[in-house]
Amino acid sequence: MRHELAIQGLLAPSLLLCMATGLILWTLIDRALTGADLWRWFWRPPLARLALLAALVAAVALMAPDF
């Protein structure tokens, strides 16, 4: 991902799209885990949520084609 995205004439890094996609996926997974009350099994749930977000953004960035 070496290029910028032109959004309404504003140049944004392509990682911004990966971050937005990862954030949407994170929200869906977080709601599912919260509904099932699975966050209580983690020692530090906020740290686990941050790690989940980082892993999702990295996975989306690795699967994204080279712009």
N, C-alpha and C positions, 0 to 999 in steps of 0.2 A: 504494500500500500504506500505508494510514493507520491500520489497526486492529491490535489485538493478537489473538493466538491464545490461547484458553483450553485449556491442556494440564494435565489433572488439577487444575484449580483454580488453576494458576499462569499468570499472564499473560506471554506472551512476544511480542516484536515479530515481525511477519510476515516480516521479513527473515531471521529465524532459519531458517524453512522454506526460503527461497531459498538460504541458505548451506549447509544440509544437502544439498539437491538438487545444488547445484554441487559440493560436496565428493565426493558419490558419482560424479558424472560425471567429475570430475577424477581420481579414483582409477582408474576404468576406462581413461581415456585415458592416464594416466601409466604404468599397467602395460603397455599396448599399445606405447607408445613405448619403454619400458625393454626390453621383450622384443625389439623390432626394433632396439635399440641406436641409436636416432635422437637421443638426448640428447647424444651426443658431437659433434654438429654445431653445438651452441650454445656461445657463448663462456663464458657463466655459466649452467650448467643449473639451479641453484637459483633464479636470477632468472627464468629462462624458466618454470619450474614455478609460481612465484608469479604471474607475469603470466597464465599459462593459467588459474589458479584465479580470479583477479580477473575475467578476461573471461567465464568460465563463470557466475560468480555474477551479474555484470551482465546477461548474456544471459537467465538464468533470471528475474531480477527484472523485466526489461523485458517478458518474455513472460507473466508472471504477471498474472492479472486483478486488478482493483482490489478488494481485500477489503472 
